[in-house]
Amino acid sequence: MAAERRELADLFEALTPEQWNAPSLCAGWRVREVVAHMSMGFRHPTARVLVELVKARGSLHRVTDRLARRDAAAHPDAVLAGFLRTHAHHPWTPPVGGLAAALGHDVVHGLDVTVTLGLDREVPEDRRRILLDAVDPRAFRIFGTDLTGVRLCADDVDWFFGSGAPLHGRGQDLLLVAYGRKLPAGRLRGEEVHRFVTA
Protein backbone atom coordinates (compact mmCIF):
# COMPACT_ATOMS: atom_id res chain seq x y z
CA MET A 1 0.00 0.00 0.00
CA ALA A 2 2.78 2.43 0.88
CA ALA A 3 4.52 1.83 -2.46
CA GLU A 4 1.26 2.28 -4.37
CA ARG A 5 0.51 5.56 -2.61
CA ARG A 6 4.00 6.96 -3.19
CA GLU A 7 3.97 5.97 -6.87
CA LEU A 8 0.56 7.53 -7.39
CA ALA A 9 1.64 10.70 -5.59
CA ASP A 10 4.55 11.00 -8.04
CA LEU A 11 2.19 10.46 -10.97
CA PHE A 12 -0.42 12.94 -9.75
CA GLU A 13 2.16 15.63 -9.08
CA ALA A 14 3.18 15.48 -12.75
CA LEU A 15 -0.36 16.06 -14.08
CA THR A 16 -1.23 19.29 -15.87
CA PRO A 17 -4.07 21.56 -14.69
CA GLU A 18 -6.14 20.30 -17.62
CA GLN A 19 -5.63 16.70 -16.51
CA TRP A 20 -6.61 17.53 -12.95
CA ASN A 21 -9.90 18.88 -14.25
CA ALA A 22 -10.57 16.03 -16.69
CA PRO A 23 -13.44 13.60 -15.97
CA SER A 24 -12.49 10.32 -14.30
CA LEU A 25 -14.03 6.85 -14.46
CA CYS A 26 -15.96 7.75 -11.28
CA ALA A 27 -19.25 9.18 -12.54
CA GLY A 28 -19.54 12.88 -11.74
CA TRP A 29 -15.99 13.26 -10.41
CA ARG A 30 -13.06 14.91 -12.07
CA VAL A 31 -9.55 13.65 -11.43
CA ARG A 32 -9.20 16.11 -8.55
CA GLU A 33 -12.26 14.77 -6.71
CA VAL A 34 -10.93 11.22 -7.04
CA VAL A 35 -7.52 12.20 -5.67
CA ALA A 36 -9.13 14.16 -2.83
CA HIS A 37 -11.30 11.16 -1.98
CA MET A 38 -8.33 8.78 -1.91
CA SER A 39 -6.93 10.40 1.24
CA MET A 40 -10.26 11.02 2.96
CA GLY A 41 -9.80 8.10 5.35
CA PHE A 42 -6.41 9.44 6.44
CA ARG A 43 -7.47 13.01 7.07
CA HIS A 44 -11.01 12.88 8.44
CA PRO A 45 -11.48 11.39 11.92
CA THR A 46 -14.20 8.80 12.33
CA ALA A 47 -16.21 11.19 14.52
CA ARG A 48 -16.36 13.77 11.73
CA VAL A 49 -17.40 11.17 9.17
CA LEU A 50 -20.17 10.02 11.49
CA VAL A 51 -21.42 13.60 11.84
CA GLU A 52 -21.41 13.92 8.05
CA LEU A 53 -23.22 10.58 7.81
CA VAL A 54 -26.01 11.87 10.04
CA LYS A 55 -26.29 15.01 7.90
CA ALA A 56 -26.51 12.79 4.81
CA ARG A 57 -29.30 10.70 6.40
CA GLY A 58 -27.14 7.58 6.46
CA SER A 59 -25.92 7.70 2.86
CA LEU A 60 -22.20 6.94 2.70
CA HIS A 61 -22.23 7.82 -1.01
CA ARG A 62 -23.49 11.33 -0.24
CA VAL A 63 -20.86 11.73 2.48
CA THR A 64 -17.97 10.69 0.25
CA ASP A 65 -19.22 12.88 -2.58
CA ARG A 66 -19.64 15.91 -0.33
CA LEU A 67 -16.21 15.55 1.27
CA ALA A 68 -14.47 14.87 -2.04
CA ARG A 69 -15.95 17.98 -3.63
CA ARG A 70 -15.20 20.10 -0.56
CA ASP A 71 -11.59 18.93 -0.31
CA ALA A 72 -11.01 19.17 -4.06
CA ALA A 73 -12.05 22.81 -3.94
CA ALA A 74 -10.09 23.59 -0.77
CA HIS A 75 -6.64 22.26 -1.67
CA PRO A 76 -4.22 22.92 -4.55
CA ASP A 77 -3.27 20.05 -6.85
CA ALA A 78 0.16 19.48 -5.29
CA VAL A 79 -1.33 19.31 -1.80
CA LEU A 80 -3.95 16.75 -2.85
CA ALA A 81 -1.22 14.58 -4.37
CA GLY A 82 1.04 15.11 -1.36
CA PHE A 83 -1.56 13.73 1.05
CA LEU A 84 -0.90 10.27 -0.39
CA ARG A 85 2.85 10.52 0.16
CA THR A 86 2.50 12.00 3.64
CA HIS A 87 0.13 9.19 4.64
CA ALA A 88 1.80 6.37 2.69
CA HIS A 89 2.03 4.18 5.80
CA HIS A 90 -1.34 5.12 7.29
CA PRO A 91 -3.15 2.00 8.60
CA TRP A 92 -6.61 3.06 7.38
CA THR A 93 -8.89 0.34 6.05
CA PRO A 94 -12.46 0.60 4.72
CA PRO A 95 -15.32 -0.52 6.98
CA VAL A 96 -15.38 -3.89 5.18
CA GLY A 97 -12.58 -5.89 3.58
CA GLY A 98 -9.48 -5.16 5.64
CA LEU A 99 -6.06 -4.62 4.10
CA ALA A 100 -6.94 -6.05 0.68
CA ALA A 101 -9.83 -3.59 0.43
CA ALA A 102 -7.52 -0.72 1.43
CA LEU A 103 -5.09 -1.69 -1.33
CA GLY A 104 -8.02 -2.02 -3.72
CA HIS A 105 -9.17 1.48 -2.81
CA ASP A 106 -5.78 2.91 -3.78
CA VAL A 107 -5.25 0.82 -6.93
CA VAL A 108 -8.75 1.16 -8.36
CA HIS A 109 -8.95 4.91 -7.81
CA GLY A 110 -5.48 5.25 -9.30
CA LEU A 111 -6.80 3.44 -12.37
CA ASP A 112 -9.88 5.67 -12.38
CA VAL A 113 -7.41 8.46 -13.13
CA THR A 114 -4.81 6.82 -15.36
CA VAL A 115 -7.26 4.96 -17.61
CA THR A 116 -9.42 7.99 -18.28
CA LEU A 117 -6.31 10.10 -19.02
CA GLY A 118 -4.87 7.44 -21.33
CA LEU A 119 -1.77 6.95 -19.15
CA ASP A 120 -0.50 3.39 -19.51
CA ARG A 121 0.48 2.70 -15.91
CA GLU A 122 0.78 -1.00 -15.17
CA VAL A 123 -0.06 -1.95 -11.61
CA PRO A 124 2.68 -4.31 -10.34
CA GLU A 125 1.72 -7.96 -10.61
CA ASP A 126 1.91 -8.71 -6.89
CA ARG A 127 -0.66 -6.00 -6.18
CA ARG A 128 -2.89 -7.09 -9.07
CA ARG A 129 -2.79 -10.69 -7.85
CA ILE A 130 -3.84 -9.77 -4.31
CA LEU A 131 -6.80 -7.77 -5.61
CA LEU A 132 -7.93 -10.21 -8.29
CA ASP A 133 -7.87 -13.05 -5.76
CA ALA A 134 -9.93 -10.88 -3.38
CA VAL A 135 -12.77 -10.16 -5.86
CA ASP A 136 -15.90 -10.90 -3.86
CA PRO A 137 -19.44 -10.92 -5.29
CA ARG A 138 -20.78 -9.79 -1.91
CA ALA A 139 -19.33 -6.36 -2.68
CA PHE A 140 -20.91 -6.07 -6.13
CA ARG A 141 -24.03 -4.34 -4.83
CA ILE A 142 -21.90 -1.58 -3.30
CA PHE A 143 -20.19 -0.90 -6.63
CA GLY A 144 -23.18 -1.50 -8.90
CA THR A 145 -21.45 -4.47 -10.55
CA ASP A 146 -23.47 -6.87 -12.72
CA LEU A 147 -21.48 -9.83 -14.03
CA THR A 148 -24.51 -12.00 -14.74
CA GLY A 149 -23.65 -14.44 -17.52
CA VAL A 150 -20.04 -13.25 -17.83
CA ARG A 151 -16.72 -14.94 -17.08
CA LEU A 152 -13.82 -12.53 -16.57
CA CYS A 153 -10.65 -13.93 -18.18
CA ALA A 154 -7.33 -12.15 -17.66
CA ASP A 155 -4.89 -12.16 -20.57
CA ASP A 156 -1.78 -11.27 -18.57
CA VAL A 157 -2.16 -13.40 -15.42
CA ASP A 158 -3.65 -16.83 -14.75
CA TRP A 159 -7.01 -15.68 -13.39
CA PHE A 160 -10.68 -15.95 -14.18
CA PHE A 161 -13.89 -15.23 -12.32
CA GLY A 162 -17.53 -16.14 -12.84
CA SER A 163 -19.26 -18.19 -15.49
CA GLY A 164 -20.76 -17.45 -18.86
CA ALA A 165 -19.55 -15.63 -21.96
CA PRO A 166 -15.80 -14.88 -21.70
CA LEU A 167 -14.79 -11.25 -21.27
CA HIS A 168 -11.06 -10.85 -21.95
CA GLY A 169 -8.72 -8.07 -20.93
CA ARG A 170 -5.72 -7.17 -18.81
CA GLY A 171 -6.12 -8.13 -15.18
CA GLN A 172 -6.23 -4.54 -14.01
CA ASP A 173 -8.95 -3.68 -16.53
CA LEU A 174 -11.02 -6.65 -15.38
CA LEU A 175 -10.49 -5.48 -11.81
CA LEU A 176 -12.12 -2.20 -12.81
CA VAL A 177 -15.05 -4.14 -14.28
CA ALA A 178 -15.41 -6.03 -10.98
CA TYR A 179 -15.52 -2.66 -9.23
CA GLY A 180 -18.40 -1.52 -11.43
CA ARG A 181 -16.47 0.71 -13.83
CA LYS A 182 -17.16 1.16 -17.54
CA LEU A 183 -13.99 1.38 -19.60
CA PRO A 184 -13.06 3.17 -22.82
CA ALA A 185 -13.53 1.08 -25.96
CA GLY A 186 -10.67 -1.17 -27.03
CA ARG A 187 -9.59 -2.43 -23.60
CA LEU A 188 -11.91 -5.45 -23.40
CA ARG A 189 -12.94 -8.25 -25.80
CA GLY A 190 -15.98 -10.53 -25.82
CA GLU A 191 -19.56 -10.80 -26.99
CA GLU A 192 -20.82 -8.98 -23.88
CA VAL A 193 -18.23 -6.19 -24.09
CA HIS A 194 -20.95 -3.60 -24.84
CA ARG A 195 -22.11 -3.87 -21.22
CA PHE A 196 -18.76 -2.73 -19.85
CA VAL A 197 -17.64 0.16 -22.06
CA THR A 198 -18.49 3.83 -22.01
CA ALA A 199 -21.02 5.03 -24.58
DAQUI-V408855 format. One record per backbone hydrogen bond with DSSP energy under -0.5 kcal/mol. CO is the residue of the C=O (numbers start at 1). NH is the residue of the N-H. E is the energy in kcal/mol with one decimal. If there is no record, write none. Layout:
CO:NH:E  CO:NH:E
//
This chain:
1:5:-2.5  2:6:-2.4  3:7:-2.6  4:8:-2.3  5:9:-2.3  6:10:-2.2  7:11:-2.1  8:12:-3.2  9:13:-2.3  10:14:-0.8  11:14:-0.9  12:15:-1.6  16:20:-2.2  17:21:-1.3  19:22:-1.2  20:32:-1.9  22:31:-2.3  25:27:-0.7  26:29:-2.4  29:24:-2.3  30:34:-1.8  31:35:-2.5  32:36:-2.2  33:37:-2.5  34:38:-2.0  35:39:-0.8  36:39:-0.8  37:40:-1.8  39:42:-0.9  39:43:-1.6  40:44:-2.3  43:45:-0.6  45:48:-0.5  45:49:-2.0  46:50:-2.5  47:51:-1.9  48:52:-2.5  49:53:-2.3  50:54:-2.0  51:55:-2.1  52:56:-1.9  53:58:-3.0  54:57:-1.8  56:59:-1.3  58:60:-0.9  59:63:-1.8  60:64:-2.8  61:65:-2.1  62:66:-2.6  63:67:-2.7  64:68:-2.3  65:69:-2.3  66:70:-2.2  67:71:-2.9  68:72:-2.4  69:73:-1.6  70:74:-1.4  71:75:-1.6  76:80:-2.2  77:81:-2.4  78:82:-2.4  79:83:-1.6  80:84:-0.6  81:84:-1.1  81:85:-0.9  82:86:-3.0  83:87:-1.9  85:88:-1.6  87:90:-2.0  97:100:-0.6  97:101:-1.1  98:102:-1.7  99:103:-2.5  100:104:-2.5  101:105:-2.2  102:106:-1.7  103:107:-2.9  104:108:-2.8  105:109:-1.6  106:110:-2.0  107:111:-2.3  108:112:-2.1  109:113:-1.1  110:114:-2.7  111:115:-2.3  111:116:-0.5  112:25:-1.2  112:116:-0.5  113:117:-1.8  114:118:-0.6  114:119:-2.7  115:118:-1.0  118:120:-0.5  119:121:-1.9  120:122:-0.5  121:123:-0.6  124:127:-0.7  124:128:-2.3  125:129:-2.9  126:130:-1.7  127:131:-2.0  128:132:-3.0  129:133:-2.4  130:134:-0.7  132:135:-1.2  136:139:-2.3  137:140:-1.2  139:142:-0.6  139:143:-1.4  140:144:-1.0  140:145:-2.5  147:150:-2.1  149:165:-2.2  150:152:-0.5  150:163:-0.6  151:167:-2.8  152:161:-2.0  153:169:-1.3  157:159:-1.6  159:154:-2.4  161:152:-2.9  165:151:-2.3  166:168:-0.5  167:153:-2.8  168:189:-2.2  169:155:-2.2  170:174:-2.3  171:175:-2.0  172:176:-1.4  173:177:-1.7  174:178:-2.4  175:179:-1.3  176:181:-2.7  177:180:-2.0  183:198:-2.3  184:187:-1.1  187:170:-0.5  189:168:-3.2  190:193:-1.7  192:195:-1.9  193:196:-2.1  194:197:-0.6  196:183:-2.6
//
